[in-house]
Amino acid sequence: MTQHFSLAIDAMGGDHAPDSVLDGLELAAERHPQARFLLVGDEALLTGALARRPRAKSACRLRHAPDVISADMKPTAALRHGRNSSMRRAIDAVAQGEASGVVSAGNTGALMALAKIVVKTLPEIDRPALAAIMPSARGDVVMLDLGANVQCDARNLVEFAVMGDTFARAVLGLPAPSIGLLNVGSEELKGDDRIRAAAEVLRESHIGAAFHGFVEGHDIAAGTVDVVITDGFTGNVALKTGEGALKLMRELLRQVFTSSVPARLGYLMARPALDRLREWMDPRRYNGAILLGLNGVVVKSHGGTDAFGFAHAVDVAMDMVTHGFNDRIREGLSKLSTTAAPLTESR
C-alpha cells in the first residue's frame, strides 16, 4: 500500500532552507512522534543533511525535486514553469491524496496560486482565506482574511466566519470562540451593505450565540473577540500596521534602556519582566499563516524564520490535520444552508 503522509514539506523554500526547515522538522518530529513527513527537494543535498538530524530522518521520506521557486518569481511564472519545483511537488502530494497537508516557507504568492489551482477549494467554499494567529491582551486571536481576497461579498465574510470559528476550536482549543466583523464602528448601522448583510446572517446562524457583532481596529489588540473577520485588503493593512507597531515598541524600549547609566541599571532590574514580554511578543510563536477552505491543509511559514518558527508552523498544520479541520468546515457550512440562500441570490 502507498504510504500516507501527515504533511508534505517544501524543503527548499525560505531564506535559510534547507537547514532551517530540517532543524524545524527535528523539533517537530519530537513533538509529533507518530507523524510522517514527505520531504521534497534536492535529494542529494537533503540525504546528507538528514543524516545529521536523526529524529527528522526517521520521520521523513525523501522525494527529489530538481527546481526551486525563487522568492521573486511571479505566481504566473510559478504556475507555468514550476512543475518540477519542491513547492509544486509538495502541493501535488496533497492534491493526489498522498499527504493531508503541506508546509512551505517559500514564495507566498506562488504558494497561494499553486494551492488554489492544484489543491482547489472545497466545494462548499466560494473563496479560500488567509488566516493567522496574533497576540492580544486576552490571549491569541485569529484573523482572516489577510490578503487572499482583496474584495469580498457578504457570502465570503460568512464563510470566513465559519472557517475562523472552526480554526479557533481546532488550533487554539477554544470550545466556543467569540466572533467579530471588523468595521468602522460598533453600531449596527455602521459599514456598507455587504458587512451588514453578513452580520444579519451570522446573527441567525448556528454560531449566532458566539457572534459579538462589529468590532473596530483597537479591538484586535484588546482581544475583544477570539476571531476577527474582514476582507483581504483591510486585513492585510491591519496586519502590517500591527507588525509595525510591535517593531516600533521594541525599538523605543531599546532606546529608553540604553539612553543613560540609570536607564541601563533599570533594565537590569526589569530584565526578568522584559524577558517574559519578549517571549510573549516573539513572532516565531505566531509563525504559520494558513490558507483555509482548500481540499487539504496549506500552511505558509515566514521565509526568514528559524527552526523554532518553522516547527511552530508544522504544529499548526498538524493540529488542523489531527482535528479533521476540513470535515468540521463542511459540517459548519451545512448548518448555514437555510441562511445562505439570500446571500447567494444577492450576489
N, C-alpha and C positions, 0 to 999 in steps of 0.2 A: 504494500500500500504506500501511496505517496505521503510523505510526512507533512503534517500541517504545522505551520509556524505561528507562534503568538504574534510576532511582528517581523516585518521586513525592514532592514536598516540600511539607509544610504550611507555607506562607509566613507564616501569621498566628498560629501557635501559639508561646507563650512570652512571658516578661515584657518582652522588648525587641524583639519582632517588629514589622515585618518586617526591620529593619536588621540585627540580629544574624544572622538567617537568610541574608540576601543577602550580608553580609560573609563569612559562613562558606562560602557557595557560591562566592564569588570565590576563596577559598583552595582549596576542593575542586576547582574546575574546573582549577586549575593542576596539582594533584596527579594528577587523573584526566582527561587531555585527551580521551580517547575517550568519556567518559561523557556522557549526555544526560539532563537533568532536566525533569520536568513540574512546573512551579511553580504551585501552586494558591493562589488568594487574590483579594484586591481588585485587579482588573486595572488600574483607573485609577491606583491608588496604586503598584502594582508596576512599571508601564511606565516611569514617570519615575525610580523608584529604580534600576531595572536599567540605565538609560542611563548612570548614574554608575559602573557596575561592568561593564566591557567583557567580562571573561572569563566572568563569570556570565551575562551577556546572550547570548553566543554559544553557551553550553551549555544554555540554558533555553528552554522553550516555555511560554507562559502559558495558564492555564485559569481563567476567572473563577469565583469562589465568593463570594457576597454576605455570607455569615454567618460568625461566629466562635464556636466553643465556648469559653465563658469558663472560667477556672481553677476557679471554684466550682460549675460545672454538674454535677449528679449524672449518673452514667453512664446511668441510665434515661431521664433527660430528653434526653441527647445522642442516644440511640437513637431516641427519638420525634420530636424536633424539630430534629435536626442534619443533615438530608439535604442542605441547601444550604450547609453549612459547609465551610471549607477542609480541615479534618481528614477529614470524611466523603468528600468528593470525591477527595481524595488516596488514601484507602483503597479507594474504589471502583475507581480506576485499577488497583490491584493485583489486586483480585478479578476484574476484567474482562480481565486479561492485558495491559493496556497498559504496565504497569511491573512490574519484578521485585521492587520493594520500596518502602517508604515510611519517611520520617524526619519526626518531629514533635517539637517542644518543648512541645506543648500539654498539656492536662489528661490526667494519667496514667490515671485510672480510665476516662475516656471513650475514650481510645485503646485500652486493653485490651479494653473491652467491644465497641467497634465492630470491632476487628480479629477478635475471636473469632466475632462474629456474621456479619460481612460476608466476611472472607477465609476463615474457617473453618480448622479444624485439618487436618493431613494425615490421610489415612485410617488410617494405622498408629499415630497418636498418640492416647492417651486424653485427655490434657490438655496444653495448652501450658505453658511455664515461662518465668519472667522471669529472665534471666541478666545478669551484669555482670562486668567485669574489675576486679580490685583489686590494690593493691601488696602485696608481701610481701618478706621478707628475701632471697628467692632469685629474685625476678622477679615477673612478673604472674601472677595466679591467677584462674581462672574460678569463679564460684559461682552455683549455682541450686538451688532456686527462691528468689526474693527477695520473693515476695508474691502471685503469681498464684493459688496454691492453698494455702489455709490448712491443709487436711487432705489428706494423700496416703497412698496404699496402696503396697504393695511394687512393684506394676507401674509406678506413676508414677515411683518412685525409680529403677527400672531404666531406664525410658525417658529420664529426666533424665540418667542417666549416659551413655547413648549420644549424646544431643544435646550434652552437655558435652564429651565426647571429640571429637566432630566439630567443635564450635566452636573448641576449643583448637588443633586441627590447622589449621583454615581461617584463623582470625584471628590466633592467636599464632604460627603456623608451627611448632608442636611436632610432631615426627614420631611420638612415642609418649608422649603425656601420661599422667601418673600420676593415679589417681582415688581419692578417699576419700569415705566416707559419714560425715557429721557425726553424732557420737554422744556420750553422756555418759561414755564411756570407750573405750579402745582394745582392751580384751579382747573375745574373740569372744562371750562370754555376755552382754555389756552390751546395753542397749537393749530395745525391745519386739519383738513378733513380726514386724511389718512390715519393720523395718530389718534384722533377722537374715535374714528370707526374701529380701530384696533382695540382701543380701551373698552369700547362697548361690548365687543365680542368677548374679550378676556373676562370682563365682569360677570358674564353669563355662562362662562365655560366651567369645566371641571376644576380648573385652577383659580376660579374666581375668589375663593376664600383667601388665597395667598397673594392676590393682586392688590398691591398697595395703591396703585394709581400713578399719577405723574410725579416724576422726581426731576430735580434740577442738577446742574453741574456739581454744585458743592455737596450734594447728597452722595456722590460716588465715594469720595474720600471719607465722608462721615459714616458710611456703612448703613445708610437709612434702609436699604434693601439688600438682599443677597444676590439678586440678578438684575442687571441693568440692560434694557433693550433699547436699541436705536438703529438708525441706518448706518451704512458703512462710512459715509462721508463724515457725519457728526462723530461717530465712534472713533474713527482714526484721529481726528483733530483732538478729541478729549484724551485719547491715549497718549499722543505725543506731548500734549500740554502737561499731563501728569508726570511723564518721564522727565520733561524739562524742569518741572518744579522740584522733583526729587534731587536732580543734579545740582540745582541752584542751592537747595538746602544743605547738601553735603559740602559744597564749595564755601558757603557762608560759615558753616561750622568750622571748617578748616581755617578760614581767615581769622575767626574770632579766637580760636585756641592757639594761634601762632602769633598773635599781634603783640604780645608782651610777655615778660617773665611771669607776672602774676597769672596771666591767662594760661600759660603752659603749666603752672602749678595747679590751676583749676582743672585743667584737662586730666592731670594725674589723679585728682580726687574723683573726677566724674567718669573716669575711664570704664569702670565696670558697667555703668548705666549706658554709656555710649557704645560699648561693645554689644550690648543687648539690642540697642537701636540699630546698629549696623547689621546685625544678624536679621532683624525683622525686615529691614529695607533691602536686603541682599537680592538683587534682581535674578540671581540664579534660582532662588526659591519659587519664582514665578515664570520660569522658562517653560516654553511649550505652548504655542498658540495652536488652536485646534480648529480644523475645518469641519464643521458639523453639517450633517444632512447628506452624507455620501454613503455609498454601499461599502463601507469599510471605515476604519479609523485612520485619520490622517493628521499627524502632529508635526508642526513646524518648530524646530528648535532654533534659537538665535544663532546666527552664523559665527559669532565671536565668543560663544560660551566655552567654558571648560568642562572637565569631566563631571563635576558636581551638577552643573546646569544641564548637561545632556542626560545624565541619569535621571534628573527630575522630569525631563520631557518623556523619557521612557516610562517613568512611574505613572504619569498622566495617561499615556496610551494604554498601559496595562490595566489601569483602573477601568477605563472605558470598555476594554475587551472583556475583562472579568465580569463586569456587571451587565453585560449584554446591552450596551448602550443603544444600538440601533433598534433592537426589539422594543425597548422601552419608549423610544421616539414614536414608533409605529402605534404602540398602544395609546400614547398620549394624543396623537393626531386623530386616531379613530374616535376618540371621545369628543372631538370637535366637529364631527360630521354634521350635526344639526345646526351649528352656529356658523360654520364656514361658508355656507351657501350664499348668504348676502354679499360676502366679500368677493367670492368668485364672480357673481353676477355684476358687481360694480366695477370690475377691472376693465 
